[in-house]
Amino acid sequence: MRFNGNCFLLSQRRRTRTPPVVRPSAQSKIMVAFKEEFPYLRTTSGQLFEFNRDWLHAAITRAANEAGYPGWWLTEHVTESIAFYLHLRNDENVVAFNQLSQTVRDVLEAIGYKEICRHFMPGPPPISISLVDVAYCAGAGYELAFFGLLEKRIDALIEAGADNLRLSSLQLCVKHLRGTKTWTRACDALREEIVCFVREKLAFATDRARLDCSLR
């Protein structure tokens, strides 16, 4: 595992609709997707993820590079086509992750880049955990409860096959747990304790060939 600053790295069936292709010139939680948002993506394990344009753009870019098209000029257009397609399916709330992946391959093949679709094998999008939300669940001053809840969240995501985690709102989390509105030396100590806790927790995920995690 490498650690650098605040980031550390570990080496309903329904008729399918074809998304519009932009052709430029040369577990059991009920989650509701609100209007102007995208459906959630569900993996075969049942884990739900939020759609992220940057994740899809990066996945297409990676596939194009592996197929011999570095800096492929259609990456942005394909990404926006898929995003628009998902937006049209917003009334469904959930779309199977495998179905989305196959839709991207269908689009790539339809525009004549079958060689890229063979390399398009993305993992689930990054999963975000709001540390301040976990802190609110634990309650102000209940640090032991916070670490217990955080451990359960991370364990569940790793078990579900997540390989890219984003932990956010660290500073707000620390202030809430310390019960203060201003940053103190005690906040510095707790912040470092949380960073070390997450780093050590992920270090034991030895069954994962690669696990990326950012903490900010």
C-alpha positions in Angstrom: 0.0 0.0 0.0 1.2 3.5 -0.8 0.1 6.5 1.2 0.7 10.0 -0.1 -0.9 12.9 1.8 -4.6 12.3 2.2 -4.7 9.6 -0.5 -3.5 6.1 -0.2 -3.4 3.3 -2.8 -3.5 -0.4 -2.6 -1.1 -2.2 -5.3 -36.9 -6.0 -13.4 -36.3 -7.2 -16.7 -37.5 -4.6 -19.2 -37.1 -4.1 -22.9 -33.7 -2.7 -23.6 -33.7 0.7 -25.2 -30.8 1.8 -27.3 -29.3 5.1 -26.3 -29.0 7.9 -28.8 -25.6 8.0 -30.3 -24.0 11.4 -30.9 -22.3 11.3 -34.3 -20.2 14.4 -34.5 -18.8 15.4 -37.8 -15.3 14.1 -38.8 -29.3 -5.0 -0.2 -32.4 -4.2 0.3 -32.5 -0.5 0.8 -35.1 1.4 -1.2 -33.4 4.2 -3.0 -35.3 6.7 -5.1 -33.7 8.7 -7.9 -35.1 12.2 -8.0 -35.9 14.1 -11.2 -32.9 15.7 -12.9 -30.7 12.8 -11.6 -29.7 9.4 -12.9 -30.9 5.9 -11.9 -28.7 4.1 -9.5 -26.6 1.2 -10.8 -26.9 -2.2 -9.2 -24.2 -4.8 -9.3 -24.8 -8.6 -9.3 -24.1 -8.6 -5.5 -27.0 -6.1 -5.0 -24.8 -3.1 -4.2 -26.1 0.2 -5.4 -23.9 2.9 -6.9 -24.4 6.4 -8.2 -23.6 7.0 -11.8 -20.6 9.3 -12.4 -19.7 10.9 -15.7 -16.0 11.1 -14.8 -15.9 7.4 -13.9 -17.5 6.5 -17.3 -15.2 8.9 -19.2 -12.1 7.4 -17.5 -13.3 3.8 -18.2 -13.8 4.6 -21.9 -10.5 6.4 -22.1 -8.8 3.4 -20.6 -10.4 1.0 -23.0 -9.5 3.2 -26.0 -5.9 3.4 -24.8 -5.7 -0.4 -24.5 -7.1 -0.7 -28.0 -4.5 1.6 -29.5 -6.5 4.9 -29.5 -4.7 7.2 -27.0 -6.6 10.5 -26.6 -9.6 9.1 -28.5 -11.6 12.0 -29.8 -15.0 10.4 -29.4 -14.7 9.7 -25.7 -16.6 12.8 -24.6 -19.4 12.2 -27.1 -19.9 8.6 -26.1 -19.9 9.5 -22.4 -22.6 12.2 -23.0 -24.7 9.8 -25.1 -24.7 7.2 -22.3 -25.5 9.9 -19.7 -28.4 11.2 -21.7 -29.7 7.6 -22.1 -29.6 7.0 -18.4 -31.3 10.3 -17.8 -34.2 9.1 -20.0 -34.4 6.0 -17.8 -34.7 8.0 -14.6 -38.2 6.7 -13.9 -36.7 3.2 -13.4 -34.7 4.2 -10.3 -32.2 1.3 -10.7 -30.4 0.0 -13.8 -28.2 -3.2 -13.7 -24.5 -2.4 -13.9 -23.9 -5.2 -16.4 -26.7 -3.8 -18.6 -25.1 -0.4 -18.6 -21.7 -1.9 -19.5 -23.2 -3.8 -22.4 -25.0 -0.7 -23.6 -21.7 1.1 -23.8 -20.2 -1.8 -25.8 -23.2 -1.7 -28.2 -22.7 2.0 -28.8 -19.0 1.5 -29.5 -19.7 -1.2 -31.9 -22.5 0.8 -33.6 -20.1 3.7 -34.4 -17.5 1.3 -35.8 -15.1 0.8 -32.9 -15.6 -2.8 -32.0 -11.9 -3.1 -31.0 -12.5 -0.6 -28.2 -15.6 -2.4 -26.8 -13.5 -5.6 -26.3 -11.4 -3.7 -23.8 -14.3 -2.0 -22.0 -14.6 -4.0 -18.8 -15.1 -1.4 -16.1 -15.3 -1.9 -12.4 -18.1 -0.2 -10.4 -17.9 3.6 -10.0 -16.2 5.1 -7.0 -18.3 4.8 -3.8 -18.5 7.9 -1.6 -18.8 7.8 2.1 -19.6 11.0 3.9 -17.6 10.9 7.2 -19.7 13.6 8.7 -22.9 11.6 8.0 -21.3 8.7 9.9 -20.4 11.1 12.7 -24.0 12.3 12.9 -25.2 8.7 13.2 -22.7 8.1 16.0 -23.5 11.4 17.8 -21.3 14.2 19.0 -18.6 13.0 21.2 -19.2 9.3 20.5 -15.9 8.5 18.8 -16.0 4.8 19.6 -19.4 4.5 18.0 -18.1 6.5 15.0 -15.2 4.1 14.4 -17.5 1.1 14.8 -19.9 2.4 12.2 -17.2 3.4 9.8 -15.6 0.0 10.0 -18.9 -1.7 9.2 -19.4 0.6 6.2 -16.0 -0.1 4.8 -16.3 -3.9 5.4 -19.6 -4.0 3.6 -18.3 -2.2 0.6 -15.2 -4.3 0.3 -17.3 -7.5 0.6 -19.5 -6.2 -2.2 -16.5 -5.9 -4.4 -15.8 -2.2 -4.3 -12.3 -1.2 -5.5 -12.5 2.6 -5.4 -13.6 4.4 -2.3 -13.9 8.1 -1.6 -14.2 9.3 2.0 -15.2 12.9 2.2 -16.0 15.7 4.8 -13.2 14.7 7.1 -12.8 18.2 8.7 -16.5 18.6 9.4 -16.6 15.1 10.8 -13.8 15.8 13.2 -15.4 19.1 14.4 -18.7 17.3 15.0 -17.1 14.5 17.0 -15.1 17.0 19.1 -18.2 19.2 19.5 -16.4 22.4 18.4 -16.9 25.0 15.7 -13.2 26.0 15.5 -10.3 23.8 14.7 -8.1 22.8 17.7 -5.0 20.7 18.5 -7.4 18.0 19.7 -9.0 18.1 16.2 -5.5 17.5 14.7 -5.1 14.4 16.8 -8.5 13.0 16.0 -8.0 13.7 12.3 -4.7 11.8 12.3 -6.4 8.9 14.2 -9.1 8.6 11.6 -6.6 8.7 8.7 -4.5 5.9 10.4 -7.6 3.9 11.1 -8.8 3.9 7.5 -5.2 3.2 6.2 -4.8 0.2 8.6 -8.3 -1.1 7.8 -7.6 -1.1 4.1 -4.2 -2.6 4.5 -5.8 -5.8 5.7 -7.9 -6.1 2.6 -5.2 -8.4 1.2 -7.6 -10.3 -1.0 -8.0 -7.3 -3.2 -5.4 -7.0 -6.0 -6.0 -3.2 -6.1 -8.0 -0.9 -3.9 -8.0 2.8 -4.3 -9.1 5.1 -1.6 -9.1 8.9 -1.2 -9.7 10.7 2.0 -10.4 14.4 2.2 
